Amino acid sequence: MSVNRQFRLKQRPVGRVGRADFDLVESPVPEPAEGQAVIRTLYLSLDPTNRVWMTDMPQYLPPVAIGEVMRGGGVGRVVASRRPDLKEGDLVTGLLGWQDYAVAGAPGELFPPTVIPDGLPIPIPSLMGACGMTGLTAYFGLTEIGTPKPGETVVVSAAAGAVGSVVGQIAKIRGCRVVGIAGGAAKCAFITEELGFDAAVDYKAADWKEQLKAATPDGIDVNFENVGGEIMETVVGRMNLYSRMPLCGMISTYNDVQRPRYDLTPFLMKRIRLQGFIVLDFKDRYAEGSIQLAQWLLAGRLKARETVVEGLEGAPEALNMLFDGGNIGKLLVKL
């Protein structure tokens, strides 16, 4: 390509994200200065945290500033380099941003890109999903915070999504009874028939609360929370004494102007251990988690699914699929 297209944040979205919230800017393809490398983005990761980064609120990374390139994870190929740790042709992953070309080593870089070893028998989309950051989120959140034990009941919301689908499969590997909450018959069939969940609850059905009760006759020992809102409150009502709740996300509220308030009484009365976490908390152990996830994937014990949108220009509207339930598994943009 002769130009570098960049989505720059124009205004802070109110409610759903739209194309009008960004400026699509074209500029020449950058040349690397000393100590820099230029990376051609191949795939862009779309995640609920993208919506959080657009909001001016206290969070685990600085919000994206107005006029800045929209932050986003991705996988790309080094096309020019003036630094010894990144060679032309290297496949790398990192916060490449919503753009065709990223500059590694540019001022303000939060995290340097990581080189992906050559010859891995895993497709690039799976390196971003089940074996990437979303897989690591599921792995560490469940195993380190949820600490599931064989025979326990694990419930995961957004169960057909990138994180939830991996959480449920790991819980099955750990010998648990797994109940997934998903929207619609197709997603419920996906998590039970393809991924091996023991039961599915269709939150779009009028009787979803009765479905949850029937699927968890012995209560809930681990709730891997991705959604928040009424679903979270209902699940918490069925949690057992001394149960655990890894809080990964609350995607049902990210587009809300008014933040919800929750009754924490059940956490006290049932002595539920609630812990929020971000995958960055485990950055020193990424290699450990990636190796385990890859082994499970190659052995057929872990299955991966991706929803791929073609073209950078579709990224703003595609992000809403995460909140509308329009994707199964990892949501990616192919550039």
PEZI-V39668 format. One record per residue. N is the residue number from 1. SS is DSSP state (A for helix, B for strand, O for the rest). PSI is psi in radians with two decimals (NA if undefined). Layout:
BEGIN
{{N/SS/PSI} {N/SS/PSI}}
END
This chain:
BEGIN
{{1/O/2.60} {2/O/-0.18} {3/B/2.77} {4/B/1.99} {5/B/2.36} {6/B/2.32} {7/B/2.03} {8/B/2.38} {9/B/2.09} {10/O/-0.67} {11/O/2.79} {12/O/2.13} {13/O/2.55} {14/O/1.99} {15/O/-2.37} {16/O/2.62} {17/O/2.42} {18/O/2.88} {19/A/-0.53} {20/A/-0.21} {21/A/-0.04} {22/B/2.69} {23/B/2.28} {24/B/1.89} {25/B/2.39} {26/B/2.35} {27/B/2.91} {28/B/2.65} {29/O/2.24} {30/O/2.67} {31/O/2.41} {32/O/2.35} {33/O/3.06} {34/O/2.28} {35/O/0.16} {36/O/2.90} {37/B/2.62} {38/B/2.29} {39/B/2.22} {40/B/2.06} {41/B/2.29} {42/B/-0.80} {43/B/2.45} {44/B/2.33} {45/B/2.26} {46/B/2.20} {47/O/2.68} {48/A/-0.54} {49/A/-0.35} {50/A/-0.71} {51/A/-0.65} {52/A/-0.75} {53/A/-0.43} {54/O/-0.22} {55/O/2.38} {56/O/1.52} {57/O/2.76} {58/O/2.27} {59/O/-3.12} {60/O/-0.27} {61/O/2.76} {62/O/2.46} {63/O/2.64} {64/O/2.23} {65/O/2.65} {66/O/2.27} {67/O/-0.21} {68/O/2.70} {69/B/2.35} {70/O/2.23} {71/O/2.49} {72/O/2.55} {73/O/2.74} {74/B/3.02} {75/B/2.37} {76/B/3.09} {77/B/2.30} {78/B/2.16} {79/B/-0.30} {80/B/2.46} {81/B/2.47} {82/O/0.73} {83/B/2.49} {84/O/-0.39} {85/O/-0.17} {86/B/2.00} {87/O/2.65} {88/O/2.30} {89/O/-0.27} {90/O/2.43} {91/B/2.23} {92/B/2.80} {93/B/2.60} {94/B/-2.95} {95/O/1.41} {96/O/-0.39} {97/O/2.92} {98/O/1.36} {99/B/2.80} {100/O/-0.65} {101/B/2.33} {102/B/2.65} {103/B/1.99} {104/B/2.33} {105/O/0.13} {106/O/2.71} {107/O/2.42} {108/O/0.07} {109/O/2.23} {110/O/-0.78} {111/O/2.34} {112/O/2.59} {113/O/2.70} {114/B/2.34} {115/B/2.31} {116/O/2.19} {117/O/2.52} {118/O/2.61} {119/O/0.14} {120/O/2.25} {121/O/0.77} {122/O/2.26} {123/O/2.62} {124/A/-0.78} {125/A/-0.65} {126/A/-0.47} {127/A/-0.34} {128/A/-0.33} {129/O/-1.71} {130/O/-0.55} {131/O/0.19} {132/O/-2.60} {133/A/-0.64} {134/A/-0.67} {135/A/-0.72} {136/A/-0.64} {137/A/-0.82} {138/A/-0.79} {139/A/-0.95} {140/A/-0.66} {141/A/-0.73} {142/A/-0.88} {143/A/-0.61} {144/A/-0.58} {145/A/-0.76} {146/A/-0.52} {147/O/1.05} {148/O/2.53} {149/O/2.62} {150/O/2.36} {151/O/-0.23} {152/O/2.79} {153/B/2.16} {154/B/2.25} {155/B/2.38} {156/B/2.28} {157/B/2.87} {158/O/0.81} {159/O/-0.34} {160/O/0.06} {161/B/-3.08} {162/A/-0.82} {163/A/-0.86} {164/A/-0.66} {165/A/-0.57} {166/A/-0.68} {167/A/-0.88} {168/A/-0.69} {169/A/-0.67} {170/A/-0.70} {171/A/-0.66} {172/A/-0.74} {173/A/-0.60} {174/O/0.06} {175/O/0.42} {176/O/2.81} {177/B/2.23} {178/B/2.23} {179/B/2.19} {180/B/2.47} {181/B/2.11} {182/B/2.92} {183/O/1.92} {184/O/2.73} {185/A/-0.66} {186/A/-0.76} {187/A/-0.66} {188/A/-0.69} {189/A/-0.66} {190/A/-0.83} {191/A/-0.47} {192/A/-0.81} {193/A/-0.63} {194/A/-0.66} {195/O/-0.24} {196/O/0.28} {197/O/2.63} {198/O/-0.54} {199/B/2.72} {200/B/2.50} {201/B/2.12} {202/B/1.81} {203/O/-0.17} {204/O/-0.19} {205/O/2.59} {206/O/-0.49} {207/O/0.50} {208/A/-0.54} {209/A/-0.65} {210/A/-0.64} {211/A/-0.76} {212/A/-0.75} {213/A/-0.75} {214/A/-0.57} {215/A/-0.25} {216/O/1.08} {217/O/-0.45} {218/O/0.34} {219/O/-2.96} {220/B/2.25} {221/B/-0.59} {222/B/2.22} {223/B/1.89} {224/B/1.83} {225/B/2.12} {226/O/-0.24} {227/O/-0.77} {228/O/-2.88} {229/A/-2.64} {230/A/-0.61} {231/A/-0.82} {232/A/-0.80} {233/A/-0.66} {234/A/-0.73} {235/A/-0.77} {236/A/-0.61} {237/O/-0.29} {238/O/0.11} {239/B/2.57} {240/B/2.93} {241/B/2.37} {242/B/0.51} {243/B/3.01} {244/B/2.55} {245/B/1.62} {246/B/2.14} {247/B/1.81} {248/O/-0.66} {249/O/2.93} {250/O/1.06} {251/A/-0.36} {252/A/-0.22} {253/A/-0.09} {254/O/-0.48} {255/O/-0.01} {256/O/2.40} {257/O/-0.69} {258/O/2.15} {259/O/2.41} {260/O/2.79} {261/O/2.49} {262/O/2.60} {263/O/2.01} {264/O/0.06} {265/A/-0.77} {266/A/-0.55} {267/A/-0.61} {268/A/-0.88} {269/A/-0.58} {270/O/0.03} {271/O/0.78} {272/O/2.33} {273/B/1.93} {274/B/2.21} {275/B/2.08} {276/B/2.66} {277/O/2.76} {278/O/2.50} {279/A/-0.45} {280/A/-0.36} {281/A/-0.39} {282/A/0.40} {283/A/-0.49} {284/A/-0.12} {285/A/0.28} {286/A/-0.73} {287/A/-0.77} {288/A/-0.86} {289/A/-0.74} {290/A/-0.72} {291/A/-0.78} {292/A/-0.78} {293/A/-0.75} {294/A/-0.70} {295/A/-0.77} {296/A/-0.71} {297/A/-0.81} {298/A/-0.48} {299/O/-0.08} {300/O/0.14} {301/O/-0.28} {302/O/2.26} {303/O/2.53} {304/O/2.49} {305/O/2.44} {306/B/2.59} {307/B/2.07} {308/B/2.18} {309/B/2.35} {310/B/2.24} {311/O/2.25} {312/A/-0.63} {313/A/-0.35} {314/A/0.03} {315/A/-0.83} {316/A/-0.83} {317/A/-0.61} {318/A/-0.54} {319/A/-0.57} {320/O/-0.31} {321/A/-0.54} {322/A/-0.56} {323/A/-0.33} {324/A/-0.10} {325/O/0.47} {326/O/-0.02} {327/O/2.74} {328/O/2.26} {329/B/-2.69} {330/B/2.35} {331/B/2.15} {332/B/2.69} {333/B/2.21} {334/B/2.12} {335/O/NA}}
END
